[in-house]
Amino acid sequence: MGELTDKVKAAGNKTAGSVKEAIGRNNDDPQLEAEGKAQKAKGSAQDVAGSVKGALGDDI
């Protein structure tokens, strides 16, 4: 179950990060763009965690 939860959260963070990054770029707001990039990175890390949990089991 942890794998699915992590992957869903990852998808949400990647999507939200992409939106923030695009809005920041279009509005010339480097802070918002950086927040978006950071949120996308968080989503990528969650995706990896979900994959590891899937491979090793949810006990980790």
Summary of the structure (lengths in Angstrom):
residues: 60
radius of gyration: 13.6
end to end distance: 12.1
largest distance: 44.1
contacts: 184
relative contact order: 0.23
helix: 87%
strand: 0%
